[in-house]
Structure formats: structure tokens, C-alpha cells
Amino acid sequence: MPVVKVQPATLRKLNERRVLNCLRVNKTLSRADIQRELNTTMPTVSRIVDTLIAQGWVRETGYGDSAMGRPPVMLEINPTSPVAVGVEVGREAVRVVIVTLVAEVLHRTQWPVVAIDSAESLVTAVAEFIEACNVPLDHVLGVGIGAPGARDPHPELPKRLMDDETHHHWQRDRVEQLVMERLHLPAWIDNDANAAVLGELWFGSQCQQRNIVFVYADAGVGAGIAVDGTVYSGENNSAGEFAHTIVDMSSEEICECGRRGCLGSVAHTTAIRAAVSRVRPDEPVDLGVVVQRAKAGTEPEAAIISRALDFLAVGVINLIQVLDPGVVVLGGTTFLVDSFLVDEMILRLNGLMQPRHVAVIAPAFGHEAVAVGAATLVLRTVYDHTQVIDASP
């Protein structure tokens, strides 16, 4: 096997990212702890740590416990170091967050999606928000964007940011170009569910897990899938698009795809509102009110919510059987409008997957899961040493 010569600058950047990632995973460590974790030499660790402290990426937090001798100086990621911007362009709202290197949200805002009618207005609004938060642009690492629709696997075709008419088929290339022109920052764009599972994988409450399914049920429904610590996109970048999996062959509901019994025909906020409107045509449909009526056993809301959860449960249990994840995260407005929905879903899943047990939880970042996940698209470049290796000549 030929020996590959690595340039000193590349090796230095590789080791810096390994140290930063070690601190991300373990929160607080001493230099000796890092040396043991990375199985490298103490002079190498000390040199890297000193550089990162000087650059403002790492800080000393005080002394740790010691059984004998001098207590160790403890280190952590500096919360005041560079930040990342995460944007969720949803079907109903646009959310923006500015986060630290450990995904703590410093600033947040949101707008109705009808107020953002073009790629230009999106980038302008994000730029104005960053300025309003008094965050210097040279302190921002980049902008991540999570949106409905899969990334187009064919570069010769138009790259669509969205997959529905609500968002005017904005082109990804155009958004990335505008971020660079307007903000002089790099941009990363991915599917909303993929962004959400990435944020959970890197910074969530179960981030020690490497196999995670994030079920994102909002105005649409999909799933982000992490396998062995990596987001799985599939051959055509459409893994997790399970809204059109058939879960009830006898269903009377006809999906937008023309088939009967698709999970997405009843199991997201748009479908739930439509079902209630057919029965209560003269009343405005508020999802929170629908769920409250369902909790009280009021019809037709109770039956509509129960059916939506039944469809979702069958779809999710199929994902569990096929993928064998360690954690399933239930996110999106369909679940987060009321904890009752998560509790009911957990009951259904526990009944279906016995004797197998999989942890089923709410997302660590709640309604901001996609926005924080989008910011994680940026933060990943800070910690992922494989990107340095892949970029090396």
C-alpha cells in the first residue's frame, strides 16, 4: 500500500478538529484526558490546545479533581467563540437561530412563510436578523438551511430548494449564491428531516447513539435517518421520504399521489385540518383546539387524531423493523403541539414493537429542531476531521 504524504498544515487542521470533537462529545476534559482519548502524545495535545485557546475556540474552566499531585486544568469549547446560523424554511413558517459551537441558541426569530416570497427576500431577512442581533459577520461560520424536499441527485438538472409550489421552486444554487454575495458566507442546504436528525445526532440528549430515526411530522411528514453516526440519504437522496408508504390497504382516503392508504394522506397537520374542516366547515381549524377536543373525547376530533396516530405508528414501526435504530425522535408540529400526542404515539409504538424496546423521545430542540439541525450543517465543518481528509490532495 503506497504511503500518502500529508502536508503539515493539513495534519495540524486534522488534529485540531479531533481535539475539538473530543471536547464536543465529552463536554469538559483535561489535556491528559484528551491525550488518552485520542491516543496521541502529550506535546501534540498541548500544542494544539494552546493554539485553540489563543484562537478563542477553547477555554480553561478551572481545576478538576485529582487523587494525587497537582489538579488538572479543565477545558471546554468556548461558548463565546464563532457562531453558526440555522434556517428552517417550512411550509408554514420560517425559523432562524444563531447558535454557539455547542448548539446553544443565542438568538431566535420566525416569520410566516408568506412573508418570505423569494430566495432574495429570505437572504435579506436573514442578513437583517444577524445585524439586529449585533453579531459581526466575521464571527459567523456560515448559514445552514433545512427545507422540504430531497436534494436533487442529478447536478445537470435544476436544483430545487423546495418540492412544492408554496415556495416557488427556489433553486439551491441561487440561495447559495445569494448568501455568498450578500453575507460573504458559505451556505449548506439539506432536507428538513435530514437536518433535524443531524442536530439530534451531534447535540441531542441521546447523542451517544449512532443509529437514530427522526420522524418529522408537520405540514408534511418524513424521516431523517442516521446509520452508524452518519445521515443516510439513499441512492437517490430520498431516504426517509416515507409519507407515501401504504399503511392501510382498505383506507378510503386518497393520497395526493393517487393511491389509497398512504401514511401522508392522514398523518400530518394539513391532513388533520382538512379532515376536521370537512365535518366542521364553518369553524376555523386550530390544531391546538383540535387536540384539546381529542383529549376530551370529542368527536370527530378524537377519531381523526387517533387515526392519524395509528397511521404514523404503523409507518414508524416499519422503519424500526427495517432499520433497528437505538432511538426514535418524534418531532414537528403534529407531535409538539401537545405532549398528549407524543404520549399516545409512544403507547402505540410500545404495543407494536414488543419484545424489542427502542427509546422513543421528543426532540432535544423542540420546534427549533430543523433550524438547529441546519446550523449543525455548518458546525459539522468545525468538528468533522474526515472533511479535512477528503479535501486533502
C-alpha positions in Angstrom: 0.0 0.0 0.0 1.5 3.4 -1.0 2.4 5.9 1.7 0.4 9.1 1.4 2.3 12.2 2.4 0.2 14.6 4.4 1.0 18.3 4.4 1.9 19.7 7.8 -1.0 22.3 7.6 -3.5 19.5 6.8 -2.2 17.4 9.7 -2.5 20.3 12.0 -6.1 21.0 11.0 -6.9 17.4 11.3 -5.6 17.2 14.9 -7.4 20.5 15.8 -10.7 19.1 14.7 -10.1 15.8 16.5 -9.4 17.8 19.8 -12.5 20.0 19.2 -14.7 17.0 18.6 -13.3 15.2 21.7 -14.4 18.2 23.7 -17.8 18.4 22.0 -18.5 14.8 22.9 -17.2 14.8 26.4 -18.0 18.5 27.3 -15.1 19.0 29.8 -11.7 17.3 29.7 -8.1 17.9 30.8 -5.2 17.8 28.5 -4.3 14.4 29.9 -7.9 13.2 29.2 -7.6 14.3 25.6 -4.3 12.6 25.2 -5.8 9.3 26.4 -9.0 9.7 24.3 -7.1 10.4 21.1 -4.1 8.1 21.8 -1.6 10.7 20.8 1.4 12.4 22.5 1.1 15.0 25.3 3.3 17.5 23.4 1.0 17.3 20.4 -2.1 17.8 22.6 -0.6 20.7 24.5 0.5 22.4 21.3 -3.0 22.0 19.7 -4.8 23.1 22.9 -2.7 26.2 23.3 -3.4 27.2 19.7 -7.1 26.7 20.1 -7.1 28.7 23.3 -5.2 31.5 21.6 -7.7 31.5 18.7 -10.7 31.6 21.1 -12.1 28.2 20.3 -11.3 26.6 23.6 -11.1 27.9 27.1 -9.9 26.8 30.5 -12.6 26.4 33.1 -10.7 25.8 36.4 -9.2 22.8 38.1 -10.5 19.3 38.2 -10.3 16.6 40.9 -7.0 14.8 41.4 -6.2 11.8 43.6 -2.6 12.9 43.9 -0.4 15.7 42.8 -1.4 18.9 41.0 -5.1 19.1 40.0 -5.6 19.1 36.2 -6.7 22.2 34.3 -10.1 21.5 32.7 -11.0 22.6 29.2 -14.2 23.2 27.2 -15.5 24.6 23.9 -15.6 28.4 24.3 -19.3 29.5 24.2 -18.3 32.9 23.0 -16.3 31.7 20.0 -17.7 31.8 16.4 -21.4 31.1 15.8 -23.5 29.4 13.1 -26.8 30.5 11.6 -29.5 27.9 11.1 -32.7 28.5 9.0 -35.8 26.3 8.6 -37.9 27.2 5.6 -41.0 25.3 6.4 -44.3 25.1 4.6 -45.9 27.4 7.1 -43.2 29.3 8.9 -39.5 30.3 8.6 -37.4 29.9 11.7 -33.9 31.3 12.2 -31.5 30.6 15.0 -28.0 31.8 15.8 -26.1 29.1 17.9 -22.8 28.6 19.6 -20.3 25.9 18.7 -22.2 23.5 21.0 -25.6 24.4 19.5 -26.9 26.6 22.3 -29.4 29.0 20.9 -28.3 32.7 21.4 -30.9 34.4 19.2 -34.1 33.2 17.5 -36.9 34.6 15.4 -39.6 33.4 13.0 -41.8 34.7 10.2 -44.8 33.4 8.4 -43.7 31.8 5.2 -46.0 34.0 3.1 -43.7 37.0 4.2 -40.7 35.3 2.5 -41.8 35.1 -1.1 -38.4 34.6 -2.8 -34.8 33.5 -2.3 -33.8 37.1 -2.3 -36.2 38.1 0.5 -35.1 35.1 2.5 -31.4 36.0 2.4 -32.2 39.7 3.0 -34.3 38.8 6.1 -31.6 36.6 7.5 -29.0 39.3 6.9 -31.1 41.9 8.7 -31.7 39.5 11.6 -28.0 38.8 12.1 -27.4 42.6 12.0 -30.2 43.2 14.5 -28.6 40.7 16.9 -25.3 42.7 16.7 -23.4 39.7 15.5 -20.4 40.6 13.3 -20.4 38.7 10.1 -16.7 37.8 10.6 -17.9 36.0 13.7 -20.3 33.8 11.7 -19.0 30.5 10.3 -21.8 30.1 7.7 -25.5 29.6 7.1 -27.3 26.3 7.1 -30.8 25.8 5.6 -33.2 23.0 6.1 -36.2 22.8 3.8 -38.8 20.3 2.5 -37.8 18.2 -0.5 -34.8 16.0 -1.3 -31.6 17.3 -2.7 -31.5 16.7 -6.4 -29.0 13.9 -7.1 -28.5 15.0 -10.7 -26.3 18.1 -10.9 -27.3 18.7 -14.6 -30.9 19.3 -13.5 -32.2 22.4 -11.7 -31.5 22.1 -8.0 -34.8 22.8 -6.2 -34.8 24.1 -2.7 -38.4 23.0 -2.2 -40.6 20.4 -3.7 -44.0 22.2 -3.6 -45.5 25.3 -5.2 -45.7 27.2 -1.9 -42.0 28.0 -2.3 -41.9 28.8 -6.0 -39.3 26.1 -6.7 -36.4 28.3 -5.4 -33.1 26.9 -6.8 -30.5 25.8 -4.3 -27.7 27.3 -6.4 -29.4 30.7 -6.3 -29.8 30.6 -2.5 -26.1 29.6 -2.0 -25.0 32.3 -4.4 -27.1 35.0 -2.6 -25.7 34.0 0.8 -22.2 34.4 -0.6 -22.9 37.7 -2.3 -25.0 39.3 0.4 -23.2 37.9 3.5 -19.9 36.7 2.1 -20.6 33.4 3.9 -20.7 29.8 2.8 -24.1 28.0 2.8 -25.2 24.4 3.3 -28.7 23.2 2.3 -30.4 19.9 3.1 -33.7 18.2 3.6 -35.5 19.4 6.8 -35.7 15.9 8.3 -32.1 15.2 7.5 -31.1 18.4 9.2 -33.2 17.6 12.2 -31.6 14.1 12.7 -28.1 15.6 12.2 -28.7 18.1 15.1 -30.0 15.3 17.3 -27.1 13.1 16.4 -24.4 15.7 17.2 -26.0 17.7 20.0 -29.2 16.0 21.2 -29.9 14.3 24.6 -29.2 10.9 23.0 -26.1 12.0 21.0 -24.2 8.9 22.3 -26.5 6.9 20.0 -25.2 6.4 16.4 -28.5 4.9 14.9 -31.4 7.4 15.1 -34.6 7.9 13.3 -36.1 11.4 13.4 -39.8 11.4 12.5 -40.7 14.9 11.3 -44.5 15.3 11.1 -45.5 18.8 10.4 -47.4 20.2 7.3 -45.8 17.2 5.6 -44.3 14.0 7.0 -40.8 12.5 6.5 -37.9 11.0 8.5 -34.3 11.7 8.9 -32.2 8.5 9.3 -28.7 8.3 10.9 -26.9 5.0 10.5 -23.6 4.4 12.4 -23.2 8.1 13.1 -23.9 9.3 9.5 -27.0 10.7 7.9 -28.2 8.1 5.4 -29.5 9.7 2.2 -30.0 6.7 0.0 -29.1 6.1 -3.7 -31.3 8.9 -4.9 -31.1 11.2 -1.9 -34.7 10.4 -0.9 -34.2 8.0 2.1 -36.8 8.8 4.8 -39.4 10.0 2.4 -42.0 7.6 3.8 -45.1 9.7 3.5 -46.2 7.6 0.6 -45.7 4.2 2.2 -49.0 2.4 2.2 -50.1 1.5 5.8 -53.8 0.7 5.2 -54.9 -1.0 2.0 -58.6 -0.6 2.9 -58.4 3.1 3.6 -60.9 5.4 1.9 -58.5 8.3 1.9 -56.9 9.0 -1.5 -53.5 10.5 -1.2 -52.2 13.3 -3.5 -50.1 10.7 -5.3 -53.4 8.9 -6.3 -53.1 5.8 -4.1 -55.1 4.8 -1.2 -53.8 4.3 2.3 -50.6 6.3 2.2 -49.3 7.4 5.6 -49.2 11.0 4.5 -52.9 11.1 3.5 -54.0 11.4 7.2 -50.9 11.8 9.4 -49.8 15.4 9.3 -51.2 18.8 10.3 -52.6 19.7 6.8 -54.4 16.4 6.5 -55.8 16.7 10.1 -57.1 20.2 9.5 -58.7 19.1 6.2 -60.4 16.2 7.9 -61.8 18.4 10.6 -62.9 21.1 8.1 -65.0 18.5 6.2 -67.0 17.9 9.3 -66.9 21.5 10.7 -66.9 23.6 7.6 -68.0 26.8 9.3 -65.3 26.8 12.0 -61.7 27.9 11.8 -59.4 24.9 12.4 -56.8 25.4 15.1 -54.7 22.4 15.7 -54.3 23.1 19.4 -58.1 23.2 19.8 -58.4 20.0 17.7 -56.0 18.2 20.0 -57.8 19.5 23.2 -61.1 18.2 21.9 -59.5 14.9 21.0 -58.1 14.6 24.6 -61.6 15.2 25.9 -63.0 12.5 23.7 -65.0 14.9 21.5 -65.9 13.7 18.0 -64.9 13.9 15.2 -61.6 15.2 16.5 -60.8 12.2 18.7 -61.3 9.8 15.8 -59.3 12.0 13.4 -56.3 12.3 15.8 -56.5 8.6 16.7 -56.4 7.6 13.0 -53.5 9.9 12.3 -51.5 8.4 15.1 -52.4 4.9 14.0 -51.1 5.6 10.5 -47.9 7.1 11.9 -47.4 4.2 14.3 -47.6 1.7 11.5 -45.2 3.7 9.4 -42.7 4.2 12.2 -42.8 0.6 13.4 -41.9 -0.4 9.9 -38.9 1.9 10.0 -37.9 0.4 13.3 -38.2 -3.2 12.0 -36.1 -2.4 8.9 -33.5 0.0 10.4 -33.2 -1.2 14.0 -32.4 2.2 15.5 -31.4 2.9 19.1 -33.6 6.0 19.3 -36.7 7.3 17.6 -37.3 11.0 17.9 -40.9 12.4 17.4 -40.7 16.0 16.1 -42.7 18.5 14.1 -45.9 20.4 15.0 -48.1 17.2 14.7 -46.4 15.9 17.8 -45.2 19.1 19.6 -48.5 20.9 19.7 -49.3 18.9 22.8 -47.4 16.3 24.8 -50.5 14.2 24.7 -49.7 13.2 21.1 -46.2 12.1 21.9 -47.5 10.0 24.9 -50.2 8.4 22.7 -47.7 7.6 20.0 -45.3 6.0 22.5 -48.1 3.8 23.8 -48.9 2.7 20.2 -45.3 2.0 19.4 -44.6 0.1 22.6 -47.5 -2.1 21.9 -46.4 -2.8 18.3 -42.7 -3.4 18.9 -42.7 -5.9 21.8 -40.5 -7.6 22.8 -38.0 -5.2 21.1 -37.5 -1.9 23.0 -36.4 1.3 21.3 -36.2 4.6 23.1 -38.9 7.0 21.8 -38.4 10.6 22.8 -39.3 14.2 21.9 -36.6 16.3 20.1 -33.9 18.0 22.2 -34.6 21.3 20.4 -38.4 21.2 20.2 -39.9 23.2 17.5 -36.4 24.5 16.6 -35.1 21.0 15.7 -34.8 21.7 12.0 -33.3 25.2 12.5 -30.7 23.9 15.0 -30.1 21.0 12.7 -29.5 23.4 9.8 -26.9 25.2 12.0 -25.3 21.8 12.6 -24.7 21.5 8.9 -22.3 24.4 9.5 -20.9 23.3 12.8 -20.1 19.9 11.4 -17.3 21.5 9.5 -15.7 22.5 12.8 -15.6 19.0 14.2 -15.6 16.5 11.3 -12.0 15.6 10.7 -13.0 13.4 7.7 -13.7 16.6 5.8 -10.1 17.6 6.1 -9.0 14.2 4.9 -11.4 14.3 1.9 -10.3 17.7 1.0 -6.6 16.9 1.1 -4.7 16.5 -2.3 
